[in-house]
Amino acid sequence: MAGVAQCVSRSCTSGWSDWIHGELWLTPVALVRRRLSLADTMANGIGPTVRAPLPVADAGWFDHYREAIVAEHRTNRFIPFDAIATARLRSGVLNDALRITLRDGTHHRLLWLTKDPAHAILFGALPGLLGARLTR
């Protein structure tokens, strides 16, 4: 796999019971959530946690280490776009959200601070990646 991954947020949580922020990476083939530390979470405040130019990385690294990323912590995610049955992108007052149902029936929720650029970037990228599987 070739390409570039973009870090679109460093305030991403895996749901309402997850209070520790993580990075949300958009790769050409997947969304990746990697947990950060409590100190990072506290330093984030109300955001924004990433600014232009966005942090980038070799997308192949994420694909190569996908199993290790998920094994690092129970709240980490590697969500391939081709495994997504439906996704719903929502904008809120304090946080934005992406609700995902995989083809195997597994549900995921990703939340991030509204001051991060994640919603705008995902709003632009996900329709082309998911087509009719995405609702807003």
N, C-alpha and C positions, 0 to 999 in steps of 0.2 A: 504494500500500500504506500502510495506517495502522497505528498501534500503537506499542508500546514494546519496545525491545530491552533485555535485562538482561545485564550482564557477570557471568558465574557463576564465572569463574576468570581469574587473571592468571599462571597457571603452566602453561598448556596447551602441549604440544609436539605435533608432527605425527608422532611415532614415536620409537623408541629411539635412532636416530642423530641426532635433533634435540635439542640440549642447550640451546637458547635458548628461554626461555618466551615465550608470547604470550597475548593476551586471548582468551577463549572467550565469544562472545556468542550468546545465544538470542534469535532474533527470531521473529515470528509465522510466517515462511515458510522460515527457514533457520538453520543453525548457521554462525557466522562465526569463523574463527581468524585473528588479526592478530598478527604477530611483534612482540615488544618488543626491547629492547637487552640486551647482555650485562650491563651495569650493573643493569638492572631485574631480570634473572634472579638475579644474585648478591644483590641486596637482598631478594628474596623469601624466601630461606632455606628453611625447611621449611613455611612458610605459617602461617596462612591468608593468602591474597593479596587476598581481597575479604571484606568483612564487611557485615552488615545495617546500614543499608539498602544494597542492592546498587546499584552504578553503573548508570544507565539512560541511554538515548539514543533519539532518534527512529528507529524501525525503517526508515522510508523512506530515511534517509541511507544505510544499508547497501545497500539495494536499488539506489539511484541510483548508488552508487560501487562496485558489485560487481566490475566489470572492473578498476578501479584498485586495489582491495584485493588481488585475486589477483595483479596485476602487480607490486605492491610487493616481494614476495619469494616465492621458490619454495615456501616452507612455509606460506604463507597459504592459507586455504580459504574458499570460499563454497559451502556444501552445502545446496541447496534440499531441503526435506522430500519434495517430490513426485518428486525424482530418486533417492531412496533405495529400493533393492530390499530390503535387509535391514540391520539394525543390532543390535549386541549390546552391552549395557551391563554392565560388570563392576566390582566393587568389590574393591580390593586392600588390602594392608597399608600400603604407602607411596604408591601411586598408584592412581587409578581409570582406567578406559579405556572408550572407545566405539569399537567396530570397525564400519565402515560399508562396505557394498558398494553401489555405484550401479547403476542399471538398465543402464548401458553397460558394466558389468563392472569399472569402476575401484574400487580399494580405498583406504580411508583409515583411519587410526588416530589417535585423539585421546587423549592422556594428560594427567592433571593430578594435583596433590597431593591426597591424601585429606582434608587439613584444609580444603580449599576446599568450598563448598557445592554445587558443580556436580553431583555424583552425586545428591544428594537432589532438586535442582531438576529435573534431567533425568528422574529416576525418576518424578517427578510429571507432567511435561509430555509426554514422548515417547510414552507409551501412547496418548494422545488424538490425537497428531499422526501416528503411524506405525501404530497398530493392531497387527495380526498380524505386521507386518514387523519388529517389535522383539522380541528375546528377552533374557532376563536370566539 
